[in-house]
Amino acid sequence: MNDRERLRHLLAEISDLERANALLGWDQQTCMPPGGAEIRGAQMGTVGRIAHERATSKELGALIDRLRGESSSLDPDSDDARLVEVAARDFDKAIRVPSDYVEEMARVTAAAYQAWHEARQASRFALFQPHLEKVVDLLRRYVGFFPPADHPYDVLLDGYEPGMKTAEVQAIFEPLRGRQVALIKAVAAAEPVDDSFLHQPFDENVQWKFGVEVATKFGYDWNRGRQDKSPHPFTQAMGTGDVRITTRVDPGFLGTALFGTMHETGHALYGQGHAASLDRTPLSDGASLGIHESQSRLWENLVGRSLPFWRAFYPRLQELFPQVRGVSLDRFYKGINRVRPSLIRVEADEATYNLHIMLRMEIEIGLLTGTLAVKDLPEAWNARMKDFLGLVPPDDAHGVLQDVHWSTGGMGYFPTYALGNLLSAQLWEKIVQDIPNIETLASQARFAPLLDWLREKIHRHGRKFRPQELVRRVTGTGIDAGPYVHYLERKFGAIYGLKA
Amino acid sequence: MNDRERLRHLLAEISDLERANALLGWDQQTCMPPGGAEIRGAQMGTVGRIAHERATSKELGALIDRLRGESSSLDPDSDDARLVEVAARDFDKAIRVPSDYVEEMARVTAAAYQAWHEARQASRFALFQPHLEKVVDLLRRYVGFFPPADHPYDVLLDGYEPGMKTAEVQAIFEPLRGRQVALIKAVAAAEPVDDSFLHQPFDENVQWKFGVEVATKFGYDWNRGRQDKSPHPFTQAMGTGDVRITTRVDPGFLGTALFGTMHETGHALYGQGHAASLDRTPLSDGASLGIHESQSRLWENLVGRSLPFWRAFYPRLQELFPQVRGVSLDRFYKGINRVRPSLIRVEADEATYNLHIMLRMEIEIGLLTGTLAVKDLPEAWNARMKDFLGLVPPDDAHGVLQDVHWSTGGMGYFPTYALGNLLSAQLWEKIVQDIPNIETLASQARFAPLLDWLREKIHRHGRKFRPQELVRRVTGTGIDAGPYVHYLERKFGAIYGLKA
């Protein structure tokens, strides 16, 4: 084996271990009997530790060093050149974090997750507070392993949105916030929209069936995937040939399974769309969480909450569910797009969602830099909720305790949700230029041209390009909130009859 | 960590990797979409190779060597003493087999499996022959890695039934064969038994439901397991807290799912019954395949094909399936115990099953020692089928190509099925002594005393004792065919009205 073959071999082994662990995680959420939990934790710990050992091995480091020099003779966009570049980036990050830190973080977050769970059930932040303090301390130590950045939060952000800077995100979010708040106010003053017909009993199996039909029409390949139920919907790829989605079905609300399935299908189409030649390399993954979210949001919102889509699918929905036969297409379309400030992020509509994110990002920065103490968190949360959305949570469970992320050490993650939203609209503007009849096609349930476009421009590349580079290649600019704001104002202006 | 802790740590990591791979295998058979096959093979190969590397590491060898001396100060039956003993045995075997041999065997059997599959479909042994020749050559090489044994087949047998000798198995089988052949002849001359009512349409979901009820009554713990469908039923343990069974349902024959579920439940009760303290050690497994099969056969046959069992369960079966309401308990009992020589091992009844095994063992010995050439295999097979069971296969698919085992290199495996049969009856004799009202309990669907007995005598020990040692501890003797012969003669004598 030459160096390049050896590199591929070592990276393939690491990928195999990581994907084996991914399957163990998928099974844990979907199939595993309760009695299997304890030993599964040990098994995932071992496989993860061995993957980490190999991802930080001396041999791998030396190989990457030798190949880094050679790569200059390759086409810089070739798989081989990009593989060395990405492997080098992953390696450089991985070796900065000592393994005793990794183990301490695992221990602290395991306890913090448990505590968060209990605290949320009891709606008592105090139960979670000491654990979150430890997590924040550990995250500060984590930042210290890296060279000084413009902003300490950059280091956390880089774990989810490589190369993205705090200042860039703030520059995107700041003007956006004002526009979204203004839109919400205008909507609040307008004639309300009725969505009561979405809240009635819907047979779970029929909901499932309709979701499968939609996913199939979107282009999800069932020979390379499957769908299961899980309490928290997610998508997991074991390779491009095995990308699985899960969903949750609410027997009393149509929206959960319907839009959840579209959302996860969007993620899964990305995973099924990486070039098969990237399998068993670190390139076979999404470019970032923001890019991943742009795909799920595009299918869920730009397609799935659009009028053209429902021109195609509403007759079928009415066929399956007699209880909506008396609801006109227009009323249905407005109902699924109802805007209402709410307490819970995962239930938020398109017009309010990003505000939940901005609130969290401000708080995370405050905690990390020390301008906000963990003990003052509920107060800070509630104040911002009042400020951003005009609501005050009745208790911690509906406020600061609602999300799992912090208990797992996942700070810096939230902004990617909003970046994904923005990017979905930005991509859509480009799509409309390239496929001018996209709305007609959607109203005929013909999505192949859209999927082909996404495959060609985004999916097939996997992690070959950094997110910013990818966005620039596709749209000609960096991430830009403009298209999303226009999309919101146009869409909700029409639905709520707002003055332009 | 002291040496003993370090040993446990290293063995736990090996166990974690092996059980992670077990889950990947379970998923492959039950959940995986077709597109996942290729990368799954690579993932399982990597995890298996790393497990093997660690199972043959210098550190592990040195640790075992040091502890082997110390063990003399421990209670020889303690977990710690047995752990060193079993780890040493596993290590000594593993290091004898060079890793390039392991890789060659994996490559050859992957192709042989494929070829066997095609050969069976085409019913043409010639397609499989060159592959089987390579497998036999490799198995001869394998034997050569070990010190000379009394018989080369001993080395293969040891992989499945540790410590068992070819001569011992032959000494058990030889007299057994005559008795079973005589019984079959007597049955053939008697009034035939009707089982046509088992062959009619049975709703698959209701079959499933009844199987679940039976497994539950047997004592299968659903909090530590689950049941899925798969083309070939099997049981897979990820640990004592996660022991899964699969079954196959035939919509036109009641026996497949019914007895298949009981069989796998028997295996699973063994797996759920190992002491939890043995988890993540090599002791958390069956003592041998023969012992494992004794558990599945005991529940399937000694319990599940007995009259007391059906006194308890037949009313429920009739409730679920109106189509057997006109069939008396006596006719049903006789029907599920119908004896008829047949071509296919997995469909064989209790009276003929072992003959299928004896035929295979003779052939395997012939191939290994060179007294039988692979090319002459179909002829040798058919001659023995005529001799043992009075039947000649119409084609290779119903003869020499029916089983997968040889294509995977699994020679020496078959005898354990028959040893399990013998042992199930041998254990039952002991159980009847210790629980004299066992038949009354069975007729009341009360199986807790039986399960407790098996847990105490067999399950909890896992691999702590060698199979022969375990049998001797429980029954006072070695494996003995006497109880099985008496069981067959008594049972089928009564069913077919034979003279004693």
Chai-1 contact restraints between the chains, C-beta under 6 A:
chainA,res_idxA,chainB,res_idxB,connection_type,confidence,min_distance_angstrom,max_distance_angstrom,comment,restraint_id
A,E13,B,T46,contact,1.0,0.0,6.0,A-B,restraint_1
A,D16,B,A42,contact,1.0,0.0,6.0,A-B,restraint_2
A,D16,B,Q43,contact,1.0,0.0,6.0,A-B,restraint_3
A,D16,B,T46,contact,1.0,0.0,6.0,A-B,restraint_4
A,R19,B,Q43,contact,1.0,0.0,6.0,A-B,restraint_5
A,A20,B,A20,contact,1.0,0.0,6.0,A-B,restraint_6
A,A20,B,Q43,contact,1.0,0.0,6.0,A-B,restraint_7
A,A20,B,V47,contact,1.0,0.0,6.0,A-B,restraint_8
A,P33,B,N223,contact,1.0,0.0,6.0,A-B,restraint_9
A,P33,B,R224,contact,1.0,0.0,6.0,A-B,restraint_10
A,P33,B,G225,contact,1.0,0.0,6.0,A-B,restraint_11
A,P33,B,R226,contact,1.0,0.0,6.0,A-B,restraint_12
A,P33,B,D242,contact,1.0,0.0,6.0,A-B,restraint_13
A,P34,B,N223,contact,1.0,0.0,6.0,A-B,restraint_14
A,G35,B,N223,contact,1.0,0.0,6.0,A-B,restraint_15
A,G35,B,R224,contact,1.0,0.0,6.0,A-B,restraint_16
A,G35,B,G241,contact,1.0,0.0,6.0,A-B,restraint_17
A,G35,B,D242,contact,1.0,0.0,6.0,A-B,restraint_18
A,G36,B,M238,contact,1.0,0.0,6.0,A-B,restraint_19
A,G36,B,G241,contact,1.0,0.0,6.0,A-B,restraint_20
A,G36,B,D242,contact,1.0,0.0,6.0,A-B,restraint_21
A,I39,B,G239,contact,1.0,0.0,6.0,A-B,restraint_22
A,I39,B,G241,contact,1.0,0.0,6.0,A-B,restraint_23
A,I39,B,D279,contact,1.0,0.0,6.0,A-B,restraint_24
A,A42,B,D16,contact,1.0,0.0,6.0,A-B,restraint_25
A,Q43,B,D16,contact,1.0,0.0,6.0,A-B,restraint_26
A,Q43,B,R19,contact,1.0,0.0,6.0,A-B,restraint_27
A,Q43,B,A20,contact,1.0,0.0,6.0,A-B,restraint_28
A,T46,B,E13,contact,1.0,0.0,6.0,A-B,restraint_29
A,T46,B,D16,contact,1.0,0.0,6.0,A-B,restraint_30
A,V47,B,A20,contact,1.0,0.0,6.0,A-B,restraint_31
A,N223,B,P33,contact,1.0,0.0,6.0,A-B,restraint_32
A,N223,B,P34,contact,1.0,0.0,6.0,A-B,restraint_33
A,N223,B,G35,contact,1.0,0.0,6.0,A-B,restraint_34
A,R224,B,P33,contact,1.0,0.0,6.0,A-B,restraint_35
A,R224,B,G35,contact,1.0,0.0,6.0,A-B,restraint_36
A,G225,B,P33,contact,1.0,0.0,6.0,A-B,restraint_37
A,R226,B,P33,contact,1.0,0.0,6.0,A-B,restraint_38
A,M238,B,G36,contact,1.0,0.0,6.0,A-B,restraint_39
A,G239,B,I39,contact,1.0,0.0,6.0,A-B,restraint_40
A,G241,B,G35,contact,1.0,0.0,6.0,A-B,restraint_41
A,G241,B,G36,contact,1.0,0.0,6.0,A-B,restraint_42
A,G241,B,I39,contact,1.0,0.0,6.0,A-B,restraint_43
A,D242,B,P33,contact,1.0,0.0,6.0,A-B,restraint_44
A,D242,B,G35,contact,1.0,0.0,6.0,A-B,restraint_45
A,D242,B,G36,contact,1.0,0.0,6.0,A-B,restraint_46
A,D279,B,I39,contact,1.0,0.0,6.0,A-B,restraint_47
